[in-house]
Amino acid sequence: MSVARDLRVLLRLGDFRRLLAVRLLSQGADGVFQVALAAYVVFSPEKQTSPAAIASAMAVLLLPYSLVGPFAGVLLDRWRRRQVFLYGNLLRAFLAGCTALLIVAEVPDWLFYASALSVTAVNRFVLAGLSAALPRVVDEERLVLANSLSPTAGTLAATAGGGLAFVVRLTVGDSDGAVMLLGALLYLCAALTSLLLGRELLGPEPSMLQPRLGAALASTARGLVDGVRHLAERRTAAGALAAMTVMRFCYGALTVMVLMLCRYAWTDREADGLALLGLALGISGAGFFAAAVLTPWTVNRLGPYGWMALCAGAAAVLEPALGLSFAPVPLLFAAFVLGLITQGAKIATDTLVQTVVDDAYRGRVFSLYDVLFNVAFVGAAAVAALMLPPDGRSAALVVTVAVLYAAVAVVLVLRGRIPKGRCFT
């Protein structure tokens, strides 16, 4: 099978393996950190969580740094990306350790959120840098497959990290602080692993580097405008980003709904609700893996827009069919389907952006991509807070999400077809 053969070739590339290892450790730590946050904010016995409280937490953690994300992208296009991975993960290890101490000390919520927000801020640099660096270690012919393997493996690592966090929390007396310390350790391992990569390997080109921070910051506004203009001139990438943003909005709204169902509708105990959430994350991770297997084959036959349209259309049909019962088993099956659909569309979008966007602009564009993701997720949480009852059962939300998926599918089909196979140039 050609995909299996190409995958073996990819894994023989030493630099690709090392970059993948940095991603796995970084996103594994992210999974641990996110579960610790969810457990502390949503599933602590002393907290009476509402959809509005979840939306507020997401806004505090994501929205402020989403607004400055493009500025991070300008710096990414001027700083050595290997150094971003090294110092970024070292800083996250320190900040995650501080957050663990704040949990143990039972400080006011605003101080906890400020510390957690700092970890999320550094995350903007690391994730955008990982995507921008991938074409530096893989040839264009195998870029679709690399995008299937690398981000999907990272998502699976985050899922595995979340599962490990559940185990630690249950083992160490429901200690969210211990889970945070585990995340700090994984961030430290990611930083050390990045040292295996060459300092100059991941770019950007030396002519783009501005070692003085003041010079880089002074050019931020101009660089941001240039990045937006560069993206606007590449309509296939811009269209894919727009479609992916709407699909991310849908995923965010359903995430809040499942959180509330796990917390209040499906169980009477917080620990059982957290276990159900962990099961949902694991099943969704299986969907991500399925997307990694299917996407290279389907993109080569349908084109990226065709595959994304198929994903959105399938979600429009299956999401209400499985979700309107609000029962655990159908919704857990829906978690698999939506994991496959969301990750499959993301792989196609990533590859379009990486191939169409010039290397000098990739950091900026991927930071914009990251901003759209976070703003869509926060917006979805706000809408869900308005629509969801306390137990999380809302037929109106399920139907609204289905309509949005259908609209994305129709627009992608009507926008015209991108040539199959080598469809990104």
C-alpha positions as CSV (number, residue, x, y, z in Angstrom):
1,M,0.0,0.0,0.0
2,S,1.5,3.4,-1.1
3,V,0.4,5.2,2.1
4,A,2.1,2.6,4.3
5,R,5.3,2.8,2.1
6,D,5.3,6.6,2.3
7,L,4.7,6.5,6.0
8,R,7.8,4.3,6.4
9,V,9.8,6.7,4.3
10,L,8.6,9.6,6.5
11,L,9.6,7.8,9.7
12,R,13.1,7.2,8.3
13,L,13.7,10.9,8.1
14,G,15.6,11.7,11.3
15,D,14.7,15.4,11.4
16,F,11.0,14.6,10.9
17,R,11.1,12.1,13.7
18,R,12.7,14.6,16.1
19,L,10.2,17.3,15.2
20,L,7.4,14.8,15.7
21,A,8.8,13.9,19.1
22,V,8.8,17.6,20.2
23,R,5.1,17.8,19.0
24,L,4.1,14.6,20.9
25,L,5.7,15.7,24.1
26,S,4.4,19.3,23.8
27,Q,0.8,18.3,23.0
28,G,0.8,15.4,25.5
29,A,1.6,18.0,28.1
30,D,-1.2,20.2,26.7
31,G,-3.6,17.3,27.2
32,V,-2.5,16.9,30.8
33,F,-2.8,20.6,31.4
34,Q,-6.3,20.9,29.8
35,V,-7.7,18.0,31.9
36,A,-6.3,19.6,35.0
37,L,-8.1,22.8,34.1
38,A,-11.3,21.0,33.3
39,A,-11.2,19.0,36.5
40,Y,-10.5,22.1,38.6
41,V,-13.0,24.5,36.9
42,V,-15.9,22.1,35.9
43,F,-15.7,19.0,38.1
44,S,-14.5,20.2,41.5
45,P,-17.2,19.2,44.0
46,E,-17.3,22.6,45.6
47,K,-18.0,24.4,42.2
48,Q,-21.5,24.7,40.8
49,T,-20.6,24.9,37.1
50,S,-23.0,26.5,34.5
51,P,-22.6,26.9,30.7
52,A,-21.9,30.6,31.4
53,A,-19.1,29.7,33.8
54,I,-17.5,27.4,31.2
55,A,-17.8,30.1,28.5
56,S,-16.2,32.6,30.9
57,A,-13.3,30.2,31.6
58,M,-12.8,29.7,27.9
59,A,-12.8,33.4,27.2
60,V,-10.3,34.1,30.0
61,L,-8.0,31.4,28.8
62,L,-8.2,31.8,25.0
63,L,-9.6,35.2,23.9
64,P,-7.0,37.7,25.2
65,Y,-4.1,35.9,23.6
66,S,-6.1,35.2,20.5
67,L,-6.2,38.9,19.9
68,V,-2.4,39.1,20.0
69,G,-1.8,35.9,18.2
70,P,-0.8,37.5,14.9
71,F,1.9,39.5,16.7
72,A,3.3,36.1,17.8
73,G,3.3,35.1,14.2
74,V,5.4,38.0,13.1
75,L,8.0,37.1,15.7
76,L,7.8,33.4,14.6
77,D,8.9,34.6,11.2
78,R,12.0,36.3,12.7
79,W,13.0,34.0,15.5
80,R,14.6,30.6,15.0
81,R,11.8,28.1,15.4
82,R,14.0,25.6,17.2
83,Q,14.7,28.2,19.9
84,V,11.0,28.9,20.2
85,F,10.4,25.2,21.0
86,L,13.2,25.2,23.5
87,Y,12.5,28.3,25.4
88,G,8.8,28.2,25.0
89,N,8.5,24.7,26.5
90,L,10.9,25.6,29.3
91,L,8.7,28.6,30.2
92,R,5.6,26.5,30.0
93,A,7.1,24.0,32.4
94,F,7.9,26.8,34.9
95,L,4.4,28.3,34.6
96,A,2.6,25.0,34.9
97,G,4.6,24.3,38.1
98,C,3.5,27.7,39.4
99,T,-0.2,26.9,38.5
100,A,0.1,23.7,40.5
101,L,1.3,25.6,43.5
102,L,-1.7,28.0,43.2
103,I,-4.1,25.1,43.1
104,V,-2.6,23.6,46.2
105,A,-2.7,27.0,47.9
106,E,-6.4,27.5,47.0
107,V,-5.8,31.0,45.8
108,P,-8.7,33.2,44.4
109,D,-9.9,32.1,40.9
110,W,-8.6,35.2,39.2
111,L,-5.0,34.5,40.2
112,F,-5.3,30.8,39.0
113,Y,-6.7,32.0,35.7
114,A,-3.9,34.5,35.2
115,S,-1.3,31.8,35.6
116,A,-3.2,29.4,33.4
117,L,-3.6,32.1,30.8
118,S,0.2,32.6,30.7
119,V,0.7,28.9,29.8
120,T,-1.9,29.3,27.0
121,A,-0.1,32.4,25.7
122,V,3.2,30.5,25.1
123,N,1.2,27.8,23.5
124,R,0.4,30.1,20.6
125,F,4.1,30.3,19.7
126,V,4.7,26.5,20.0
127,L,1.8,25.2,18.0
128,A,2.0,27.7,15.2
129,G,5.8,27.1,15.0
130,L,5.3,23.3,14.7
131,S,3.0,23.7,11.7
132,A,5.3,26.3,10.1
133,A,8.4,24.2,10.5
134,L,7.0,20.9,9.0
135,P,7.7,21.8,5.4
136,R,11.4,22.3,6.4
137,V,11.8,18.6,7.2
138,V,9.4,16.9,4.6
139,D,9.4,17.2,0.8
140,E,6.3,18.6,-0.9
141,E,5.3,15.2,-2.3
142,R,4.7,13.7,1.1
143,L,3.4,16.9,2.8
144,V,-0.2,15.7,2.8
145,L,0.8,12.5,4.5
146,A,3.0,14.4,7.0
147,N,0.0,16.6,7.8
148,S,-2.0,13.5,8.4
149,L,0.6,11.9,10.7
150,S,2.1,14.9,12.6
151,P,-0.9,17.0,13.8
152,T,-3.0,13.9,14.2
153,A,-0.3,12.2,16.2
154,G,-0.1,15.4,18.3
155,T,-3.8,15.3,18.9
156,L,-3.6,11.6,19.9
157,A,-0.8,12.5,22.2
158,A,-3.0,15.2,23.8
159,T,-5.7,12.6,24.2
160,A,-3.2,10.2,25.8
161,G,-2.0,12.9,28.0
162,G,-5.5,13.6,29.1
163,G,-6.0,9.9,29.8
164,L,-2.8,9.8,31.9
165,A,-4.0,12.9,33.7
166,F,-7.2,11.1,34.7
167,V,-5.2,8.1,36.0
168,V,-2.9,10.4,38.1
169,R,-5.9,12.3,39.4
170,L,-7.7,9.1,40.5
171,T,-4.4,7.7,41.9
172,V,-3.3,10.7,43.9
173,G,-6.5,11.5,45.7
174,D,-8.2,13.8,43.1
175,S,-5.2,16.1,43.2
176,D,-5.3,18.6,40.3
177,G,-2.0,20.0,41.5
178,A,-0.3,16.7,41.0
179,V,-1.7,16.6,37.4
180,M,-0.3,20.1,36.7
181,L,3.1,19.0,37.9
182,L,2.9,16.0,35.5
183,G,2.2,18.5,32.7
184,A,5.2,20.6,33.8
185,L,7.5,17.5,33.6
186,L,6.3,16.8,30.0
187,Y,6.9,20.4,28.9
188,L,10.4,20.1,30.2
189,C,11.0,16.8,28.3
190,A,9.7,18.6,25.1
191,A,12.2,21.4,25.6
192,L,15.1,19.0,26.0
193,T,14.0,17.0,23.0
194,S,14.1,20.1,20.8
195,L,17.9,20.3,21.4
196,L,18.2,17.2,19.1
197,L,17.2,19.5,16.1
198,G,19.7,21.7,14.4
199,R,19.6,25.4,15.5
200,E,19.1,26.6,11.9
201,L,17.2,23.7,10.5
202,L,13.6,24.8,11.0
203,G,14.0,28.3,9.6
204,P,13.0,30.9,8.9
205,E,15.8,31.8,6.4
206,P,18.7,33.8,8.0
207,S,17.9,36.8,5.9
208,M,14.5,37.1,7.8
209,L,16.0,36.8,11.3
210,Q,16.0,39.9,13.5
211,P,17.9,39.0,16.6
212,R,17.0,42.3,18.3
213,L,13.6,42.2,19.9
214,G,13.0,45.9,19.5
215,A,13.5,45.6,15.7
216,A,11.1,42.7,15.4
217,L,8.4,44.4,17.5
218,A,8.7,47.6,15.5
219,S,7.9,45.7,12.3
220,T,4.9,43.8,13.8
221,A,2.1,45.9,12.4
222,R,3.6,46.1,8.9
223,G,4.3,42.3,9.0
224,L,0.7,41.6,10.1
225,V,-0.7,43.6,7.2
226,D,1.6,41.8,4.8
227,G,0.6,38.4,6.1
228,V,-3.1,39.2,5.7
229,R,-2.5,40.5,2.2
230,H,-0.5,37.4,1.3
231,L,-3.3,35.2,2.5
232,A,-5.9,37.2,0.7
233,E,-4.1,36.6,-2.6
234,R,-4.3,32.9,-2.0
235,R,-8.0,32.3,-2.1
236,T,-7.9,28.5,-1.8
237,A,-6.1,28.8,1.5
238,A,-8.3,31.6,2.7
239,G,-11.5,29.7,1.8
240,A,-10.3,26.6,3.6
241,L,-9.5,28.7,6.7
242,A,-13.0,30.2,6.6
243,A,-14.7,26.8,6.4
244,M,-12.5,25.3,9.1
245,T,-13.4,28.3,11.4
246,V,-17.1,27.5,11.1
247,M,-16.5,23.8,11.7
248,R,-14.4,24.7,14.8
249,F,-17.3,26.8,16.0
250,C,-19.6,23.8,15.7
251,Y,-17.1,21.6,17.5
252,G,-16.8,24.1,20.4
253,A,-20.6,24.4,20.9
254,L,-20.9,20.6,21.1
255,T,-17.9,20.4,23.5
256,V,-19.7,22.7,26.0
257,M,-22.8,20.6,25.6
258,V,-21.0,17.3,26.3
259,L,-19.3,18.9,29.3
260,M,-22.6,19.9,30.8
261,L,-24.1,16.5,30.1
262,C,-21.2,14.7,31.7
263,R,-21.4,17.0,34.7
264,Y,-25.1,17.0,35.4
265,A,-27.3,14.8,33.1
266,W,-25.5,11.4,32.9
267,T,-24.1,10.9,36.4
268,D,-24.7,12.0,40.0
269,R,-21.0,12.1,41.0
270,E,-18.3,14.4,39.8
271,A,-15.8,11.6,39.5
272,D,-18.1,9.6,37.3
273,G,-18.8,12.6,35.1
274,L,-15.0,13.2,34.7
275,A,-14.6,9.5,33.7
276,L,-17.3,9.8,31.1
277,L,-15.6,12.9,29.7
278,G,-12.3,11.0,29.5
279,L,-14.0,8.2,27.6
280,A,-15.5,10.7,25.2
281,L,-12.0,12.2,24.6
282,G,-10.5,8.8,24.0
283,I,-13.2,7.8,21.5
284,S,-12.7,11.2,19.7
285,G,-9.0,10.4,19.6
286,A,-9.8,7.2,17.7
287,G,-11.7,9.4,15.2
288,F,-8.5,11.5,14.8
289,F,-6.5,8.4,14.0
290,A,-9.1,7.3,11.5
291,A,-8.8,10.7,9.8
292,A,-5.1,10.3,9.5
293,V,-5.5,7.1,7.7
294,L,-8.3,8.2,5.4
295,T,-7.4,11.8,4.5
296,P,-4.4,11.2,2.2
297,W,-6.4,8.8,0.1
298,T,-9.5,10.9,-0.1
299,V,-7.7,14.3,-0.7
300,N,-5.9,12.8,-3.7
301,R,-9.2,11.7,-5.2
302,L,-11.6,14.4,-4.1
303,G,-9.3,17.4,-3.6
304,P,-9.1,19.3,-0.3
305,Y,-12.3,21.2,-0.9
306,G,-14.2,18.0,-1.9
307,W,-13.0,16.2,1.2
308,M,-13.9,19.1,3.5
309,A,-17.3,19.3,1.9
310,L,-17.8,15.6,2.4
311,C,-16.8,15.9,6.1
312,A,-19.1,18.9,6.7
313,G,-22.0,17.2,4.9
314,A,-21.6,14.0,6.9
315,A,-21.6,16.0,10.1
316,A,-24.8,17.8,9.1
317,V,-26.5,14.4,8.8
318,L,-25.0,12.4,11.6
319,E,-24.7,15.1,14.3
320,P,-28.5,15.5,14.8
321,A,-29.2,11.8,14.2
322,L,-26.9,10.9,17.1
323,G,-27.2,14.0,19.3
324,L,-30.9,14.6,19.7
325,S,-31.3,11.6,22.0
326,F,-28.9,13.2,24.5
327,A,-28.0,9.6,25.5
328,P,-24.5,8.6,26.4
329,V,-24.0,5.8,23.8
330,P,-25.1,7.7,20.7
331,L,-23.2,10.8,21.7
332,L,-20.0,8.8,22.4
333,F,-20.4,7.4,18.9
334,A,-20.9,11.0,17.7
335,A,-17.6,11.9,19.4
336,F,-15.8,9.4,17.1
337,V,-17.5,10.8,14.0
338,L,-16.9,14.4,14.8
339,G,-13.2,13.6,15.7
340,L,-12.8,12.0,12.3
341,I,-14.6,14.9,10.4
342,T,-12.9,17.7,12.3
343,Q,-9.4,16.3,12.0
344,G,-9.9,15.3,8.4
345,A,-10.9,18.8,7.4
346,K,-8.0,20.3,9.5
347,I,-5.4,18.1,7.7
348,A,-6.6,19.3,4.3
349,T,-6.6,23.0,5.5
350,D,-3.1,22.6,7.1
351,T,-1.7,21.3,3.8
352,L,-3.3,24.0,1.7
353,V,-1.9,26.7,3.9
354,Q,1.6,25.1,4.1
355,T,1.8,24.6,0.4
356,V,0.3,27.8,-0.9
357,V,1.7,30.2,1.7
358,D,5.4,31.2,1.3
359,D,7.8,30.2,4.0
360,A,8.5,33.7,5.0
361,Y,4.8,34.2,5.9
362,R,3.9,30.8,7.4
363,G,4.4,31.9,11.0
364,R,2.0,34.8,10.6
365,V,-0.6,32.9,8.7
366,F,-0.6,29.9,11.1
367,S,-0.9,32.4,14.0
368,L,-3.9,33.9,12.3
369,Y,-5.2,30.4,11.8
370,D,-4.7,29.8,15.5
371,V,-6.6,33.0,16.3
372,L,-9.5,32.0,14.2
373,F,-9.6,28.7,15.9
374,N,-9.7,30.2,19.4
375,V,-12.1,33.0,18.6
376,A,-14.5,30.5,17.0
377,F,-14.2,28.2,20.1
378,V,-14.9,31.1,22.5
379,G,-17.7,32.4,20.4
380,A,-19.2,28.9,20.4
381,A,-19.0,28.7,24.1
382,A,-20.8,32.0,24.5
383,V,-23.6,30.9,22.1
384,A,-23.9,27.6,24.0
385,A,-24.1,29.5,27.3
386,L,-27.2,31.3,25.9
387,M,-28.8,28.2,24.5
388,L,-28.0,25.4,27.0
389,P,-30.2,24.6,30.0
390,P,-28.4,23.6,33.2
391,D,-28.4,19.9,32.3
392,G,-27.0,20.5,28.8
393,R,-29.9,19.2,26.8
394,S,-30.7,21.6,24.0
395,A,-32.3,20.4,20.7
396,A,-32.0,24.0,19.4
397,L,-28.2,23.9,19.7
398,V,-28.0,20.5,18.0
399,V,-30.1,21.6,15.1
400,T,-28.2,25.0,14.7
401,V,-24.9,23.2,14.5
402,A,-26.3,20.8,11.9
403,V,-27.4,23.8,9.8
404,L,-24.0,25.4,10.0
405,Y,-22.3,22.1,8.9
406,A,-24.7,21.9,5.9
407,A,-24.0,25.5,5.0
408,V,-20.2,24.9,4.9
409,A,-20.7,21.8,2.7
410,V,-22.8,23.7,0.2
411,V,-20.4,26.7,0.0
412,L,-17.4,24.4,-0.5
413,V,-19.2,22.6,-3.3
414,L,-20.3,25.9,-5.0
415,R,-16.9,27.5,-4.8
416,G,-15.6,25.3,-7.5
417,R,-13.3,22.3,-7.6
418,I,-9.5,22.3,-7.0
419,P,-7.7,19.8,-9.3
420,K,-7.2,16.4,-7.7
421,G,-3.9,14.9,-6.7
422,R,-1.3,17.7,-6.7
423,C,-4.0,20.3,-5.9
424,F,-2.2,22.7,-3.6
425,T,0.0,24.7,-6.0
